[in-house]
Amino acid sequence: MSGIKMGDAVVVKQGINDPDLGIDIGGWQGRILDVQAAKGGEILVHIQWDSVTLQQMPDSAIEQCEGQGLDWAEMYLDMGEIEPAAPRDTEADVARMREKLADKFAWSYLGEPGKRIRQVLVGVDEDEEMDALSAWEEYLEANLSFPFEAEVDEYQEKGPLQAGDRVKVTGIGLVDDMYGIIVDVRHERKKYALPLCDLAAIDRRSPNRQIVDDYRVWFANR
């Protein structure tokens, strides 16, 4: 294919598979970002998918890319695997769709915990951390079974409780913009308040274990 240049619209020929995921990408369309000479005389084209292709891309493909650290919005293909096409959108359309999908699949790189975290935060602007914490508070109140046994699982810089201590979590106390969800706990005969992110539910068979772990994963990666 001669005369191809940056910005040209191209479409993937039928029968072509994604070189990393192995799925059929025939008919996917985008714009040329770069053209490069590869070893062996091959010519590689760097393609940015257009907004129509991005919108139609299977969720499973994006989740796999996130899990493998691949860019789902772009791809390198051999020059012989594409052909010219008519543009279907603008670069501004592409930017908007990329942002929308990036928000939707923000936690997919974490695998199954990421999917569960995403469900907790549906419709939440995660740039507003207190909104995200409020969503977690609501979810935890509805799904945790109190009281439950937990272990202090993080180093405590100060206070009477230390890593390894076992406590009984009796409920959610408050939400703090620095320490997140603060829970009320009992240790021996005394009451304390601890960040939930510092605790691990002891009973591995209880749903509480996964719920608390998911919150801790989110808090550590937010």
C-alpha positions in Angstrom: 0.0 0.0 0.0 1.7 3.2 -1.2 1.2 6.8 -0.2 -0.2 6.0 3.3 0.5 8.7 5.8 -0.2 9.7 9.4 -3.8 10.5 10.0 -5.2 8.4 7.2 -8.2 6.2 8.0 -7.7 2.5 7.5 -9.7 -0.7 8.1 -8.4 -4.2 9.1 -8.9 -6.8 6.4 -11.3 -9.7 7.0 -9.8 -12.7 8.7 -7.1 -10.9 10.6 -6.6 -11.7 14.3 -5.3 -9.6 17.2 -1.7 -10.7 17.5 -1.9 -10.7 21.3 -5.5 -11.8 22.2 -6.1 -14.0 19.1 -9.6 -12.6 18.5 -10.9 -11.7 15.0 -10.4 -7.9 14.4 -11.5 -7.9 10.7 -13.5 -4.7 10.0 -12.0 -2.7 12.9 -11.2 0.8 11.8 -8.9 3.6 12.9 -6.3 6.2 12.0 -2.6 5.8 11.3 -0.4 7.2 14.1 2.9 6.1 12.6 4.5 3.9 9.9 7.7 2.0 10.8 10.1 -0.3 9.0 10.6 -3.6 10.8 13.3 -6.3 10.5 12.9 -8.4 7.5 11.6 -5.6 5.3 8.1 -5.6 6.9 6.3 -2.3 7.3 4.4 -1.9 10.6 1.5 0.6 11.0 0.6 2.0 14.4 -3.2 2.4 14.5 -5.4 4.3 16.9 -8.9 2.8 16.8 -11.8 5.2 16.0 -14.7 5.9 18.3 -17.0 3.5 16.5 -14.6 0.5 16.9 -13.9 1.4 20.5 -17.7 1.5 21.3 -18.2 -1.9 19.6 -15.1 -3.5 21.2 -16.0 -6.5 23.4 -15.8 -5.8 27.1 -13.8 -9.0 27.4 -11.1 -7.7 25.0 -10.6 -4.5 27.0 -10.5 -6.5 30.3 -7.9 -8.8 28.9 -5.8 -5.9 27.7 -6.0 -4.2 31.1 -5.0 -7.5 32.8 -2.0 -7.9 30.4 -0.9 -4.3 30.5 -1.8 -3.8 26.8 -3.2 -0.6 25.2 -6.7 -1.5 24.0 -7.1 1.8 22.1 -4.1 1.2 19.8 -2.4 -1.6 17.9 0.5 -2.4 15.5 -0.3 -4.3 12.4 1.5 -5.3 9.2 0.9 -3.0 6.3 -0.6 -5.9 4.3 -3.3 -6.4 7.0 -5.1 -3.1 6.4 -6.6 -1.1 3.6 -7.8 2.5 3.1 -11.2 3.5 4.5 -13.3 6.6 4.8 -13.2 8.4 8.2 -16.3 7.8 10.4 -15.6 10.3 13.2 -13.3 13.0 14.5 -10.3 12.8 16.8 -12.3 14.6 19.4 -14.9 11.7 19.2 -12.0 9.3 19.8 -10.8 11.2 22.8 -14.2 11.3 24.4 -14.8 7.5 23.9 -11.4 6.6 25.2 -12.0 8.7 28.4 -15.4 7.0 28.8 -14.0 3.5 28.5 -11.0 4.3 30.6 -13.4 5.3 33.4 -15.5 2.2 32.9 -12.6 -0.2 33.0 -10.4 1.6 35.5 -10.0 -1.4 37.8 -9.9 -4.2 35.3 -6.2 -4.6 35.6 -6.8 -6.1 39.1 -8.8 -9.0 37.7 -11.8 -10.3 39.6 -11.3 -7.9 42.6 -11.3 -5.1 40.0 -14.6 -6.2 38.6 -16.2 -6.2 42.1 -14.6 -2.8 42.9 -16.1 -1.4 39.7 -19.6 -2.5 40.7 -19.3 -0.7 44.0 -18.2 2.5 42.3 -20.7 2.5 39.4 -21.7 6.1 38.7 -19.2 7.6 41.1 -16.7 10.2 40.0 -13.5 8.7 41.6 -11.7 12.0 41.4 -14.1 12.9 44.3 -12.6 10.7 46.9 -15.3 11.4 49.5 -18.0 10.3 47.0 -16.1 7.0 46.5 -15.7 6.5 50.2 -19.5 7.2 50.7 -20.2 4.5 48.1 -18.0 2.1 50.0 -19.7 3.0 53.3 -23.1 2.3 51.8 -21.9 -1.0 50.3 -20.2 -2.2 53.4 -23.1 -1.3 55.6 -25.4 -3.4 53.3 -23.1 -6.4 52.9 -20.9 -6.9 55.9 -22.2 -9.0 58.7 -21.4 -7.5 62.1 -19.8 -8.4 64.5 -16.9 -10.3 63.0 -13.4 -11.3 64.1 -10.5 -9.6 62.4 -6.8 -9.3 62.8 -4.8 -6.0 62.8 -2.8 -6.6 59.6 -0.8 -3.5 59.3 1.9 -1.8 61.4 0.4 0.6 63.8 2.7 3.7 64.4 0.9 4.6 67.6 -1.9 3.4 69.9 -2.3 0.3 72.1 -3.1 -2.1 69.3 -0.4 -3.7 67.2 -0.1 -5.9 64.1 -1.2 -9.4 65.0 -3.8 -8.4 67.6 -7.3 -9.9 67.2 -10.3 -7.7 67.5 -14.1 -7.9 67.1 -15.4 -5.4 64.5 -18.8 -4.2 65.7 -19.7 -1.6 63.1 -18.7 1.4 60.9 -17.9 4.4 62.9 -17.2 7.2 60.4 -15.6 8.1 57.1 -12.3 10.0 57.1 -10.8 11.7 54.1 -7.3 10.5 55.0 -7.8 7.1 56.6 -11.0 6.0 54.8 -13.6 3.9 56.5 -13.1 3.8 60.3 -14.7 0.9 62.1 -15.5 0.4 65.8 -13.7 -2.6 67.3 -13.3 -4.3 70.7 -10.1 -5.8 72.0 -10.5 -7.6 75.3 -12.8 -5.3 77.3 -11.9 -2.0 75.6 -13.3 -0.1 72.6 -11.2 1.4 69.8 -11.5 2.9 66.3 -9.3 1.6 63.5 -9.1 2.1 59.7 -10.7 -0.9 58.0 -7.8 -0.9 55.5 -5.6 -2.1 58.5 -7.8 -5.1 59.2 -8.2 -8.6 57.7 -11.3 -10.7 58.4 -10.1 -13.9 60.1 -12.8 -16.4 58.8 -11.7 -17.1 55.2 -15.0 -18.9 54.5 -17.1 -15.8 55.4 -18.2 -13.4 52.7 -16.8 -10.7 55.0 -13.3 -11.8 54.1 -13.6 -11.0 50.4 -15.6 -7.8 51.0 -12.9 -6.4 53.4 -10.1 -7.5 51.1 -11.8 -5.8 48.1 -12.0 -2.6 50.0 -8.4 -2.8 51.1 -7.3 -3.4 47.5 -9.2 -0.3 46.4 -7.9 1.8 49.2 -4.3 0.8 48.4 -4.7 1.5 44.7 -7.0 4.5 44.7 
